[in-house]
Each structure stands twice: as structure tokens, then as C-alpha cells.
Amino acid sequence: MKNTIELTNNRSGANTRIMPEAGFNFFSLRIPVGNQTVDVLDCVPEFATTGERPTRSGIPLLFPYPNRIREGRFTWEGRQFDLTGAHHDESGNAIHGLVVDRPWRVVAQSARHVVGQFQLSVDAPDRWRMWPADFLIEVGYELFEQALRCDIRVFNPDVGPLPWGFGTHPYFRVPLSSASRRNDCLVQVPAALAWELNECLPTGRQLPVAGRNDLRDGEALADVTLDDVLTGLAIKNERVSCVVMDPGAGLQIAQVTDAVFRELVAFTPPHGRSVCLEPYTCVTDAINLVSQGHETGLQVLMPGCEFHTWFEIHAGLVYA
């Protein structure tokens, strides 16, 4: 059985569980709202004991690239890199980064706060030469009365520049109550554009959202099947908000991110238990697209420098 960390907010009874050995995945989040307790996240039943297939449960952390890199290969500053040995999809594309399936080190912990670290050369030395530079990523989870906050720090300990992108892959449970229906739940994402995709990889073109991938006013899950990379996100007060709403239960989940999360993948898993609203700091296959002259959101961190960002997940009532 894998070791898990449990955080509890004693004022509200909110509770979360994190598995450091499986990519520091926080795979359970229960938040009291009124006289109900909302199970925010979906998790395959065996994950809590085995930690297997961490990209299918809770909130996987995707770094130094979210989503896919075409054929698991790229060129950076004249050097070619091969991601053989990392996760790949059925088409041979590298997928979901280098930290999602490896143990993280817990460096601080209290009743409602925990911090984990992962350094490529230390925690996955077999993958060190897959990326242009070593990196350290630090993630801190803090549990509030009706929300969870995640603070992220990226540090470059190497002698050369570090290209990177960060994302998460949250599985938000639908419906949010046993008394309501999944098909009546709504998703709302303030995205005006979508990347044109060919077999899940962006072509480089951005198109206006239309029909099923226009989620700005909210779309019922009964009406949409999603696997879209959205962009052109509306920013308000330096943050971006998207919502999963269950009108039948009178409940909603809001995901709020720093404005650096410029892309969002909307995905409806075929099992029907959840919907994924995945905030990314860069587009899928960014490290290849940027070499073709596209503006992708890929960040580059110089030696000795660090970058801070954050996201939050809130549970609450639906207000008319």
C-alpha cells in the first residue's frame, strides 16, 4: 500500500489526501458546503492503495511539459532530445511530463499544509538527459475552509536555460451529488479561441470557438463531448476562472488560476464520471511549435532564477 498524506481543516472539516509516491498527486478533496459534503475529485478505486496510472485520478501535475510532445522528440538550441522512457500515448507522442509518475520528497508538513519537491537530476536521474536543463519544482498545498490553494515554484539549478511549461489534469467529479445527474451538469470556460488539432496535436492555427467548444456561457455535459485545447482566455483581476456547475444539487466547483495559465484543455473522459478542465501555461507541443515561430506560452528560465505561480479550487453554492 502506498503512503498518503491527509490534510484537514478543523474549522470546516474539509479534507484532502495526497500521494507523494505517485507524482505528489492530490487525489481526494472533500469540502463541506451547507449541509452537504462535496466530493470534488474523481479517482479510480484502486489508486488509493496502488498509486498506479496516476494520470487517471485526482490532479496529476504535468511538468516540464503538459500534454504531448510530437513523437517524443524535439530540438533545443541545436541539440536533439529524445523522450524515450517517459510516458507515451498510443501514437508514440510523449505525454504529461517527467514528474507525474515518480516519487516526490515531502519537505514541510502541518495539519492543513504540505510542500513537496522534485528535482530531475536527484529524483529521476534516468531522465536527466531527456531535457535541456536540470530543474527543481516545488508544490505546496494548503487547505482552507472551502478551498484548496496550490503554490508552485520552478527553479533552474543548472548552468543553461530551462524551457518549461506546467499544467494540471484535474478530474472534477460529476455530478456533485448522488441526487443529481451528470448530463445536467454544466461547464463554463471563458475561452474565445481554440487551437486547431490534428490527432490531438496543434497545427499552429487558432480558430474562434463555435458550437460545442464555445463554453463561455456554459454548456450541459449532455450536449458536448470535449477534447479541445482552448485559448484566448478572459482575464479578470489577473486571474482566470472556470466552473463546473451542478444545478440539480445547487453546487459548483470553481477553478481559479494565475493569468500565466493561458491555455485550458477541456476533456470529457469516456467513463462519464468526471470532466477535466486542465489549465496549462503553454500549449500542447509548445517546444516544437515555438521553433516554427509560433507564440506558445513556453517559458524559459535562466540559471539561478525561479518563477512562482498558483491555482485554487473552491466549492460552493450555485447562486441564481
C-alpha positions as CSV (number, residue, x, y, z in Angstrom):
1,M,0.0,0.0,0.0
2,K,1.3,3.5,-0.9
3,N,1.8,6.1,1.8
4,T,-0.6,9.0,1.7
5,I,-0.8,12.4,3.4
6,E,-4.1,13.6,4.8
7,L,-4.8,17.3,5.4
8,T,-7.8,18.5,7.4
9,N,-9.2,22.0,8.1
10,N,-10.5,21.7,11.6
11,R,-12.8,24.7,11.3
12,S,-14.9,23.3,8.4
13,G,-13.9,19.6,8.3
14,A,-12.6,19.9,4.7
15,N,-10.2,17.1,3.9
16,T,-7.8,16.1,1.2
17,R,-5.4,13.2,0.5
18,I,-2.1,13.4,-1.4
19,M,0.2,10.6,-2.6
20,P,3.8,11.8,-2.8
21,E,4.9,8.5,-4.4
22,A,2.7,9.0,-7.4
23,G,3.7,12.4,-8.6
24,F,2.5,14.3,-5.5
25,N,-1.0,13.7,-6.8
26,F,-3.7,15.1,-4.6
27,F,-6.4,12.6,-5.4
28,S,-9.2,13.3,-2.9
29,L,-10.8,16.6,-1.9
30,R,-13.9,16.7,0.3
31,I,-15.4,20.1,1.1
32,P,-18.5,20.8,3.3
33,V,-21.0,23.2,1.7
34,G,-24.0,23.9,3.8
35,N,-25.4,20.6,4.9
36,Q,-23.7,18.6,2.2
37,T,-20.1,17.4,1.7
38,V,-18.9,17.7,-1.9
39,D,-16.5,15.1,-3.3
40,V,-14.7,17.3,-5.7
41,L,-12.4,14.8,-7.4
42,D,-12.8,11.5,-9.2
43,C,-10.3,8.7,-8.5
44,V,-10.2,5.2,-9.8
45,P,-10.9,2.9,-6.8
46,E,-7.5,1.1,-6.7
47,F,-5.5,4.3,-6.9
48,A,-5.6,5.0,-3.2
49,T,-3.8,1.7,-2.5
50,T,-1.7,1.1,-5.6
51,G,-0.9,4.6,-7.0
52,E,-0.9,3.0,-10.4
53,R,-1.8,5.0,-13.6
54,P,-1.6,8.4,-11.8
55,T,-2.7,10.3,-14.9
56,R,-6.2,8.9,-14.5
57,S,-7.0,10.1,-11.0
58,G,-7.2,13.2,-8.9
59,I,-5.0,16.1,-10.0
60,P,-1.8,14.9,-11.8
61,L,0.9,17.5,-12.1
62,L,2.4,17.9,-15.6
63,F,5.9,19.3,-15.9
64,P,8.2,20.3,-17.7
65,Y,5.6,19.9,-20.5
66,P,1.9,19.5,-20.3
67,N,0.1,17.2,-22.7
68,R,2.0,15.9,-25.7
69,I,5.3,16.4,-27.5
70,R,5.2,15.1,-31.1
71,E,6.8,11.6,-31.4
72,G,8.7,12.3,-28.1
73,R,11.4,14.3,-29.9
74,F,12.4,18.0,-30.1
75,T,15.4,20.2,-30.8
76,W,16.6,22.9,-28.5
77,E,19.5,25.3,-29.1
78,G,20.8,22.9,-31.8
79,R,20.6,19.8,-29.7
80,Q,18.2,16.9,-30.3
81,F,16.4,15.4,-27.4
82,D,14.6,12.0,-27.2
83,L,11.9,11.3,-24.5
84,T,12.1,7.5,-24.8
85,G,11.4,6.1,-21.3
86,A,8.8,8.8,-20.4
87,H,5.1,8.3,-20.8
88,H,3.9,7.9,-24.4
89,D,0.4,7.8,-25.9
90,E,-0.8,5.1,-28.4
91,S,0.5,7.2,-31.3
92,G,4.0,7.4,-29.9
93,N,3.8,11.0,-28.6
94,A,5.4,11.8,-25.2
95,I,2.7,12.8,-22.8
96,H,2.2,14.5,-19.4
97,G,5.8,15.3,-18.5
98,L,8.6,13.8,-16.4
99,V,7.3,14.1,-12.8
100,V,3.8,12.6,-12.9
101,D,4.7,9.0,-12.2
102,R,7.7,9.4,-9.8
103,P,8.0,9.9,-6.0
104,W,8.4,13.4,-4.7
105,R,10.1,14.4,-1.5
106,V,8.0,16.0,1.3
107,V,9.9,18.9,2.7
108,A,7.3,20.5,5.0
109,Q,4.0,19.5,6.6
110,S,1.4,20.6,9.0
111,A,-2.2,19.8,9.7
112,R,-3.5,21.6,6.6
113,H,-0.4,22.4,4.6
114,V,2.2,20.2,2.8
115,V,5.1,21.0,0.5
116,G,6.7,18.6,-2.0
117,Q,9.8,18.9,-4.2
118,F,11.1,17.2,-7.3
119,Q,14.5,17.7,-8.9
120,L,15.1,15.9,-12.1
121,S,18.8,15.0,-11.5
122,V,18.0,13.8,-8.0
123,D,14.6,12.2,-8.2
124,A,14.7,10.8,-11.8
125,P,18.4,10.7,-12.8
126,D,17.5,8.3,-15.6
127,R,15.5,11.1,-17.2
128,W,18.0,13.9,-16.6
129,R,19.4,14.0,-20.1
130,M,16.0,13.9,-21.7
131,W,15.6,17.7,-21.0
132,P,17.8,20.6,-21.9
133,A,18.4,21.6,-18.2
134,D,18.0,20.2,-14.7
135,F,15.0,21.6,-12.8
136,L,13.5,21.8,-9.4
137,I,9.7,22.1,-9.0
138,E,8.2,22.8,-5.6
139,V,4.4,22.5,-4.9
140,G,2.6,23.5,-1.8
141,Y,-1.0,22.5,-1.0
142,E,-2.9,24.5,1.7
143,L,-6.4,23.5,2.7
144,F,-8.8,26.3,3.6
145,E,-12.4,26.1,4.9
146,Q,-14.0,25.7,1.4
147,A,-11.0,25.8,-0.9
148,L,-7.6,24.3,-1.7
149,R,-4.7,26.5,-2.8
150,C,-1.7,25.3,-4.7
151,D,1.5,27.4,-4.9
152,I,4.1,26.4,-7.4
153,R,7.8,27.4,-7.6
154,V,10.0,26.5,-10.5
155,F,13.8,26.9,-10.1
156,N,16.7,26.4,-12.5
157,P,19.7,24.9,-10.7
158,D,21.6,24.3,-13.9
159,V,24.2,26.3,-16.0
160,G,22.0,26.6,-19.1
161,P,18.5,28.0,-19.8
162,L,15.5,25.9,-18.8
163,P,12.5,25.7,-21.2
164,W,9.3,24.7,-19.3
165,G,5.6,24.5,-19.2
166,F,3.4,23.5,-16.3
167,G,-0.2,22.1,-16.2
168,T,-2.6,20.1,-14.2
169,H,-5.1,17.4,-15.2
170,P,-7.9,17.6,-12.7
171,Y,-10.7,15.1,-12.8
172,F,-13.7,17.0,-11.4
173,R,-16.4,14.6,-10.3
174,V,-19.9,14.9,-12.0
175,P,-22.5,15.0,-10.7
176,L,-21.6,16.7,-7.4
177,S,-24.4,14.9,-5.6
178,S,-26.0,11.5,-5.7
179,A,-29.4,13.2,-6.1
180,S,-28.5,14.9,-9.4
181,R,-27.5,13.8,-12.9
182,R,-24.2,14.1,-14.8
183,N,-25.9,15.2,-18.0
184,D,-27.4,18.2,-16.3
185,C,-24.1,19.5,-15.1
186,L,-22.6,22.5,-16.9
187,V,-19.0,23.5,-17.7
188,Q,-18.1,27.2,-18.2
189,V,-14.8,28.3,-19.6
190,P,-14.1,31.9,-20.7
191,A,-12.1,30.9,-23.9
192,A,-12.6,32.8,-27.2
193,L,-10.2,30.7,-29.3
194,A,-9.3,27.0,-29.8
195,W,-6.1,25.6,-31.3
196,E,-6.8,23.6,-34.5
197,L,-5.8,20.0,-33.7
198,N,-4.7,17.0,-35.9
199,E,-4.7,13.8,-33.9
200,C,-4.5,15.7,-30.6
201,L,-1.6,17.9,-31.7
202,P,-1.9,21.6,-32.6
203,T,-1.3,22.6,-36.2
204,G,-0.3,26.1,-35.1
205,R,-3.6,27.8,-36.2
206,Q,-6.0,29.3,-33.7
207,L,-9.7,29.4,-34.6
208,P,-12.7,31.1,-32.9
209,V,-14.7,28.8,-30.7
210,A,-18.0,27.7,-32.1
211,G,-20.7,25.2,-31.3
212,R,-19.7,22.5,-28.9
213,N,-16.4,24.1,-27.8
214,D,-17.8,27.5,-27.1
215,L,-18.1,27.1,-23.3
216,R,-18.3,30.9,-22.5
217,D,-21.9,30.8,-21.4
218,G,-21.9,27.3,-20.0
219,E,-22.7,24.0,-21.8
220,A,-24.5,21.0,-20.4
221,L,-22.4,17.8,-20.4
222,A,-25.3,16.1,-22.2
223,D,-24.7,18.2,-25.2
224,V,-20.9,18.1,-25.6
225,T,-18.0,15.6,-26.0
226,L,-14.8,17.5,-25.4
227,D,-11.1,17.1,-26.1
228,D,-10.1,20.6,-27.0
229,V,-7.2,23.0,-26.4
230,L,-8.7,26.3,-25.7
231,T,-7.0,29.7,-25.5
232,G,-7.9,33.4,-25.6
233,L,-9.0,33.1,-22.0
234,A,-10.7,36.1,-20.4
235,I,-8.5,37.6,-17.6
236,K,-10.1,39.5,-14.7
237,N,-8.0,40.9,-11.9
238,E,-5.0,38.9,-13.1
239,R,-6.8,35.6,-12.8
240,V,-8.8,33.2,-14.9
241,S,-11.9,31.3,-13.6
242,C,-13.7,28.3,-14.9
243,V,-16.7,26.5,-13.3
244,V,-18.2,23.0,-13.1
245,M,-21.9,23.5,-12.0
246,D,-24.4,21.0,-10.8
247,P,-27.8,22.9,-10.9
248,G,-29.7,19.9,-9.6
249,A,-27.6,19.8,-6.4
250,G,-27.2,23.6,-6.2
251,L,-23.4,23.1,-6.0
252,Q,-20.5,24.3,-8.1
253,I,-16.7,23.9,-8.3
254,A,-14.7,26.9,-9.3
255,Q,-11.1,26.6,-10.5
256,V,-9.2,29.9,-10.3
257,T,-5.7,30.3,-11.7
258,D,-3.0,32.9,-12.1
259,A,-3.2,34.6,-15.5
260,V,0.0,32.8,-16.7
261,F,-2.2,29.8,-17.3
262,R,-3.1,30.9,-20.9
263,E,-4.4,27.6,-22.2
264,L,-7.0,25.2,-21.0
265,V,-7.8,21.7,-22.2
266,A,-11.4,20.7,-21.8
267,F,-11.8,16.9,-21.8
268,T,-14.7,14.6,-21.1
269,P,-13.3,11.1,-20.2
270,P,-15.3,8.3,-21.8
271,H,-16.1,6.7,-18.4
272,G,-18.5,9.6,-17.7
273,R,-17.7,10.1,-14.0
274,S,-15.8,13.3,-14.4
275,V,-14.9,16.3,-16.6
276,C,-11.4,17.6,-16.9
277,L,-10.6,21.4,-17.1
278,E,-6.8,21.4,-17.4
279,P,-5.0,24.8,-17.0
280,Y,-1.7,25.0,-18.9
281,T,1.0,27.7,-19.0
282,C,1.7,26.7,-22.6
283,V,0.0,24.9,-25.5
284,T,0.5,21.2,-26.3
285,D,3.8,20.5,-28.1
286,A,4.9,24.0,-27.3
287,I,8.7,23.2,-27.5
288,N,8.3,22.1,-31.2
289,L,5.8,24.8,-32.2
290,V,8.0,27.6,-30.8
291,S,10.8,26.5,-33.1
292,Q,8.4,27.0,-36.0
293,G,7.8,30.6,-35.0
294,H,4.5,30.2,-33.1
295,E,3.8,32.1,-29.8
296,T,3.1,29.2,-27.5
297,G,3.5,30.3,-23.9
298,L,6.7,28.3,-23.4
299,Q,8.7,29.8,-20.6
300,V,12.5,30.0,-20.4
301,L,14.1,30.3,-17.0
302,M,17.8,31.4,-16.8
303,P,20.3,29.7,-14.4
304,G,19.7,30.5,-10.8
305,C,16.3,32.1,-11.5
306,E,12.9,31.0,-10.2
307,F,9.2,31.5,-11.2
308,H,6.2,31.5,-8.9
309,T,2.5,30.8,-9.8
310,W,-0.6,29.4,-8.2
311,F,-4.1,28.0,-8.6
312,E,-7.1,27.4,-6.3
313,I,-10.1,25.2,-6.2
314,H,-13.3,26.4,-4.5
315,A,-16.5,24.5,-3.7
316,G,-19.8,26.5,-3.0
317,L,-23.4,27.0,-3.7
318,V,-24.9,27.9,-7.1
319,Y,-26.4,31.4,-6.9
320,A,-29.1,32.4,-9.4
